[in-house]
Structure formats: structure tokens, C-alpha cells
Amino acid sequence: MSRPPYLRLHIRCETPGRVHANDIVASVVREHERGALPAGARMAPVRVLEHQLGVSKNTVQAAYDELAARGILAARSREGVFVADRREPLSVAAPLTATPPTLRSVECGLPERFTEADVHLSSVFVDPALLPHERVADCFRSVLGNPRRHALYDVQGYGPLRELIAQRLRLRGMNVETDDIIVTCGSQQALDIAARVIEPRAIATENPVYSLARGLFEMQGLRTVALPLDPFGPLDVEEWRRRLMAEPPGLLYAITSFQNPTGRSYSTTELETILRMSREIGFALLEDDWGSDMLSEADYRPTLRALGGEHVLYVNSFTKKLMPSLRIGFIAAHKSVAPTLLGAKRLAAVGGPTVVEAALCELLDRGYYDTHLARLQTELDLRYHACLESLRELMPEGVRWTLPGGGPILWLDVPRSVDLDQLAARLAEEGVRIQPRPRAFYGTPHLHGFPVGYAFTSPLRLRGALEALARELSRA
Ligand SMILES: Cc1ncc(COP(=O)(O)O)c(C=O)c1O
């Protein structure tokens, strides 16, 4: 059984700085007469007062003995010293309760609860079986064996890690220096710090968009300019231009490779068009590139940052590709804005987990990450093709899907006559979970479906889940 907290009292002393037993007695009597000592309440243990007041144990004990003799306190063996029960009945005071906080609501939906038994068909994660747990463990062991390296933290992120990240980005055609990198808690914190400080307070996003980015931007009070995205066709550049000119945002947020939730990637011409509009209309760019390095080096996608230079805020992370629980992401920002973003990070988080950052640094430095990434890219390609084969074979007429060419997810669009909630409920009974993502859309959704994640589920289980899906769709 846990013990109740003890009562903390102020002890006033006659001679400043020197406490006598009488001072303790007088202070307790005064509080007792004021009715501030509820019967049965535990008094501070002798050693606590001894330490706090800088007196001997005997002084405190003498005061407590005196108070016990006066019937105010009572010692219980092995339990401590308590306020004695009063003889006269007490008027029952109303219990103290604090005012509950008033909060404005935050729209973010419930996190997916992963179970071994179910197939989580819409997950954007990578199968944990494909992640290099042993090698990560090796790096942690090495880092923890050298505590001086990470005893303190650099709010901007572990220096040697930032250096390696900058080097990697330069290999991908981005002009980035170590000091341009701010390490963050996943890419989500990178989006968060950008959203906190951007002016004007409006953000343009794809519609549909990664729903937790939408929730974050709304929570930060940003107005939204929703830009329609059809994953089955080219960008509607004229519509984008019209909307951006009507309300020029502070930032345009774009997920340029394997967009969440559609799996769509931008063509080089589309990226160049966005860069041109940024220049002409006057808004900055926030590129969320969670995906381009899921493709092999030979295939890697162009990025806004590589094409458009150092004013593009570039975000990426190691969470999906390496291990979600490491929660390490980063933002690359031009020198003119990096200090403000860093200030926002400092105010929000003070610092970061340097131990984890140092372990990741070791993993990059030993070449483990690149070996892992190459294997992962091959496996994702295989899974992608296995998924396409199953879809072609199994899906009934009227169902269509995007062709991302790799990465973790595609978008599966079903006829409007299918009730998505009912479909989700029926599939759940068969152990298949889908997430239609209504929060990804602004206004009435122009798509009718859900993401299918092939990175998370082995081809065999995915096949079983798609068979169940095909049965339910045919029935619907
Ligand atoms: C497109 C996109 N960006 C950013 C994130 C945030 O990821 P993390 O904070 O784990 O890096 C996610 C998470 O799923 C995502 O899908």
C-alpha cells in the first residue's frame, strides 16, 4: 500500500538561520490552531526535517516528543508521526478539488493499434521483420559504453550526425552544410517547428494530404489552401495557381515522393512548375521527402530541394526506413531561417535524445544503414510487384489503384456504391484492417478508397488479405 504524502509546513524561527526545537513546536501549534492539520495526516519524517532545517535529529525528535505530549501529534511505530485524532467532532470541510482544464479540441483520430493476428492493410510502416534490430543494438551498446560522448546535448542535434546527414544530402544533389541541419523528433517535429513560425499564417497542402500534418497545421491555427491532387492524373496546374494566387500562403507543404495517402510522386516538370509558382507568387516550400530514398540510388527521385536550392525547407527521417521508435528526423534549412527554427525547437523541446542520435550516427558511420537501405529497397520492389500481381488477378471490375513504382503504399479506389465503413467493418471480422482516411480530405473526398501498404505485410499475408477484400468487394 502506498503511503500518503506528508504535510509540508513552514517552520518560523525566532533567531533567523538558527532553528530550535521550540520553533518547530510553535510552528506546528500555530498551524494546528488554524485548523490546518487534518487528523490522521502524516508529518514530515524526522530525517526530512533534519535535512531541510540543518538541525540534529535530536532537535526534531525533541520537538515531536513535546507535541506528542501536548496531544497534537502521535507516533505510530514503523509508520511515522501523525496528527492526533481530535476529541471534539470536526466540521467536515469540502474536499479540495482543482478546476479541470478547459482545452480546445484537437482532431487527430486514434492511433492504429497493431495486433499480430490482424493484417493492417493500410499501414504506412515497414515490416519490423525487415529492420536491422541487431545492428541498431550493436550501435547502442557501443555508444552507451562511452557515456562522455552523450552526457550533454546540442539542441540542434548531435554534431557528427548532422555532418553525416549533410554529406548524404550532398550526394543527392542538395547543397547542405552541417549547420543547416536541425535534428528533430521524427519528421513530425520538423513540420511542427516550421508551422509554429511561418508567416503569413497560411499553408497550402495537397488534398488529400497526410492527415497528421493537416491536424498539426490546424492545431497551429494556420489557414489552409487545399490544392486538389488526383493521383491518377497530372497536376491541375491552373487550379493550383488560381488557388495560390487567391490566398498566397506562407508555405506550400508537399510530399514529393510516394505521397501519403495516395503513393503518387511528382514528375520533374511538376516540381519545376511548383518552384516557378513559389517564385512568382511568393511563398516558401516545405518538402516532406519521406520516400525518395526508398528507391535504389540509380532510381532516386528528384526533390524540390535539389532542383530549387537552399531556400526549400527539406524534411526527412529515419523512422520509417530504419526503426519507427528511434524517432529521429531532421530539417535542412537555409542559414537565414535555421536559427529561428532552432529557437522554436528549443522552446518546444529544450533538447533531443543525444544517446539515440549518437547511436544512429554510429550506424551511418559503420555503413550499416546503407547496407540495410539497399536490402530494404530490393524487398520493397519485390513486395510492390507481388501486390500489383495480386491486385490485377483478384480485384473486380471498377476497382483501380495507383502505380507508385515502389515505396510503402498505393491508393486503392473502389466504386462509389461501396460503403467504406461497412467494408471496413466486414473486413475487420476477417482480421483485415483498412483505414479509409476521411481526415486526409478537405471537403467532399474526390477519391473513394484507402491506402494499401505492401511494405508492412509479407506478400503471403497480403495476398490473403487482398483475397478477403476481393470477396467483400464482389459481394458489395
Ligand atoms: C508523409 C509523412 N510525413 C511525415 C510523417 C511523420 O513521420 P515521422 O515523424 O515518424 O518521421 C509521416 C508518418 O507517417 C508521413 O506519412
The ligand as an ORCA input file, in Angstrom:
! r2SCAN-3c Opt
* xyz 0 1
  C       4.272     11.758    -45.272
  C       4.661     11.678    -43.843
  N       5.401     12.643    -43.321
  C       5.779     12.621    -42.025
  C       5.399     11.590    -41.205
  C       5.840     11.605    -39.784
  O       6.776     10.608    -39.615
  P       7.889     10.568    -38.516
  O       7.602     11.643    -37.531
  O       7.768      9.195    -37.943
  O       9.186     10.776    -39.223
  C       4.618     10.553    -41.707
  C       4.188      9.465    -40.854
  O       3.562      8.528    -41.253
  C       4.224     10.606    -43.067
  O       3.464      9.648    -43.596
*
